[in-house]
Amino acid sequence: MIYLVRHGETVWNEISRLQGRLDSPLTPRGMQQAHAIGETLRREIKNINDVCIETSDLGRARETARIIANVIGMSLAAIVLTPLLVEHDFGDWQGLTHSQVDELYPGARAKRQDRKWTYSIPNGESYALVAVRARKWLSAPRYARTTIAVTHEMTSRTIQGLYLALTEEETLARTHLHHRIYRLRDGCIDEVSGQS
C-alpha cells in the first residue's frame, strides 16, 4: 500500500513562482498541512513498524517528510531519500512567474499547453520523461508493506496516471493539492483526507 503525499505549501507556491528542482521553504500553512497529514496517517496506519517514508530529496519534500515522521512516531533515520520522486524539471523557467516566462519566452507556454505531455522546457523535461521516472519508482521493490511517498504535484499526477493506466490526457487532468493524501491499493486510488 502506498500513501501518496504532496509537500506542504511553500513560499513560492504562495506567489505562483515555478519551483521545479529549485526550492523554497514551507510556509506556516505548509507546516500545518504536513502536521495534519501526519495526524491523519497516524490514525490510518495500524502498524507503524511496517512503514517506510520515501521522499523526494528536495528540501520542501524532506521537511514535509520530517514533520510527518515526527507526528506518526517514526525515527528520522527511517526516511529514505528517493530522487525518482523529485519534481518535474522546469529548466530555464525555474524561479520565474508565469508572466516572467511569457516575457522572456513569448508563446512558449501556449506551445507547451498544445503538446503538454511531450513538450520539454528548455534545459528541463517533459511529462513523458517524468513518466519514465515515475514508472521506475512504481516498479521498484518497496522497503516496507506500507510506503508514505512524499513528492510533488506534477510527479504525483504522473504516478497516479500510471497506477490507474490512464491516458496522457486523463493523467494531466489529475491534481494533488497540498493537504490531500491518496491511497494506492489494489489498482485503485482513494482520497484519505480532505482537510484544508
KACOR-V411926 format. One record per residue. N is the residue number from 1. RES is the residue in one small letter. PSI is psi as a letter, one per 30 degrees, with the letter a starting at -180 (* if undefined). OMEGA is omega in whole degrees, -180 to 180 (NA if undefined). BURIAL is I if it has 16 or more other ideal C-beta (glycine too) atoms within 10 Angstrom, else O. Layout:
n & res & psi & omega & burial
N & RES & PSI & OMEGA & BURIAL
N & RES & PSI & OMEGA & BURIAL
//
This chain:
n & res & psi & omega & burial
1 & m & k & 179 & O
2 & i & k & 170 & I
3 & y & j & -177 & I
4 & l & k & -174 & I
5 & v & k & 171 & I
6 & r & k & 177 & I
7 & h & l & 177 & I
8 & g & l & 180 & I
9 & e & k & 178 & I
10 & t & l & 177 & I
11 & v & e & -179 & O
12 & w & e & 174 & I
13 & n & e & -176 & I
14 & e & e & -178 & O
15 & i & g & 177 & O
16 & s & h & 175 & O
17 & r & k & -177 & I
18 & l & k & -177 & I
19 & q & e & -176 & I
20 & g & b & -179 & I
21 & r & f & 173 & I
22 & l & l & -174 & I
23 & d & l & 168 & I
24 & s & l & -174 & I
25 & p & l & 173 & O
26 & l & k & 172 & I
27 & t & l & 173 & I
28 & p & e & 177 & O
29 & r & e & 178 & I
30 & g & e & 177 & I
31 & m & e & 177 & I
32 & q & e & 178 & I
33 & q & e & 179 & I
34 & a & e & 179 & I
35 & h & e & 179 & I
36 & a & e & 177 & I
37 & i & e & 177 & I
38 & g & e & 179 & I
39 & e & e & 179 & O
40 & t & e & -179 & I
41 & l & e & 178 & I
42 & r & e & 177 & O
43 & r & e & -174 & O
44 & e & e & -172 & O
45 & i & k & -175 & I
46 & k & e & -176 & O
47 & n & j & -177 & O
48 & i & f & -179 & O
49 & n & f & -179 & O
50 & d & h & -178 & O
51 & v & k & 173 & I
52 & c & k & 172 & I
53 & i & j & 173 & I
54 & e & k & -177 & I
55 & t & k & 167 & I
56 & s & k & -179 & I
57 & d & g & 176 & O
58 & l & k & -173 & I
59 & g & e & -177 & O
60 & r & e & 177 & I
61 & a & e & 178 & I
62 & r & e & 180 & I
63 & e & e & 176 & I
64 & t & e & 179 & I
65 & a & e & 180 & I
66 & r & e & 179 & I
67 & i & e & 180 & I
68 & i & e & -180 & I
69 & a & e & 179 & I
70 & n & e & -177 & O
71 & v & e & -177 & I
72 & i & f & 175 & I
73 & g & g & 177 & O
74 & m & k & 174 & I
75 & s & k & 177 & O
76 & l & f & 178 & O
77 & a & f & -179 & O
78 & a & f & 179 & O
79 & i & k & -180 & I
80 & v & k & 176 & I
81 & l & k & -174 & O
82 & t & j & -178 & I
83 & p & f & 178 & O
84 & l & f & -180 & I
85 & l & g & -178 & I
86 & v & l & -177 & I
87 & e & l & 171 & I
88 & h & k & -179 & I
89 & d & j & -180 & I
90 & f & g & 173 & I
91 & g & b & -176 & O
92 & d & f & -179 & O
93 & w & f & -176 & I
94 & q & k & 180 & I
95 & g & f & -178 & O
96 & l & l & 169 & I
97 & t & l & 178 & O
98 & h & e & 180 & O
99 & s & e & 176 & O
100 & q & e & 176 & O
101 & v & e & -180 & I
102 & d & e & 180 & O
103 & e & e & -176 & O
104 & l & f & -177 & O
105 & y & i & -175 & I
106 & p & k & 177 & O
107 & g & f & -175 & O
108 & a & e & -179 & I
109 & r & e & 177 & O
110 & a & e & 177 & O
111 & k & e & 179 & O
112 & r & e & -180 & I
113 & q & e & -180 & O
114 & d & e & 179 & O
115 & r & h & -170 & O
116 & k & e & -176 & O
117 & w & e & -173 & O
118 & t & f & -177 & O
119 & y & k & 175 & I
120 & s & k & 175 & O
121 & i & k & -179 & I
122 & p & k & -177 & O
123 & n & g & 178 & O
124 & g & b & -178 & I
125 & e & l & 178 & I
126 & s & l & 172 & I
127 & y & e & 179 & I
128 & a & e & 178 & O
129 & l & e & 175 & O
130 & v & e & -180 & I
131 & a & e & 177 & I
132 & v & e & 178 & O
133 & r & e & -178 & I
134 & a & e & 179 & I
135 & r & e & 179 & O
136 & k & e & 179 & O
137 & w & e & -179 & I
138 & l & e & -177 & I
139 & s & f & -180 & O
140 & a & l & 175 & O
141 & p & k & 178 & O
142 & r & l & -180 & O
143 & y & f & -178 & O
144 & a & l & 180 & I
145 & r & e & 179 & O
146 & t & k & 179 & I
147 & t & k & 168 & I
148 & i & j & -177 & I
149 & a & j & 180 & I
150 & v & j & -174 & I
151 & t & b & -172 & I
152 & h & l & -173 & I
153 & e & e & -174 & I
154 & m & e & 176 & I
155 & t & e & 177 & I
156 & s & e & 179 & I
157 & r & e & -178 & I
158 & t & e & 177 & I
159 & i & e & 180 & I
160 & q & e & -179 & I
161 & g & e & 179 & I
162 & l & e & -178 & I
163 & y & e & -179 & I
164 & l & g & -178 & O
165 & a & h & 180 & O
166 & l & l & 173 & I
167 & t & l & 178 & O
168 & e & e & -179 & O
169 & e & e & 179 & O
170 & e & e & 178 & O
171 & t & e & -180 & I
172 & l & f & 179 & I
173 & a & f & 178 & O
174 & r & l & 176 & I
175 & t & l & 174 & O
176 & h & j & 177 & I
177 & l & l & -174 & O
178 & h & e & -172 & I
179 & h & g & -177 & I
180 & r & k & 174 & I
181 & i & k & 176 & I
182 & y & k & 179 & I
183 & r & k & 178 & I
184 & l & j & -177 & I
185 & r & k & 175 & O
186 & d & h & 177 & O
187 & g & g & 179 & O
188 & c & l & 174 & O
189 & i & k & 178 & O
190 & d & k & 173 & O
191 & e & k & -178 & O
192 & v & e & -174 & I
193 & s & k & 176 & I
194 & g & g & -179 & O
195 & q & l & 179 & O
196 & s & * & NA & O
//
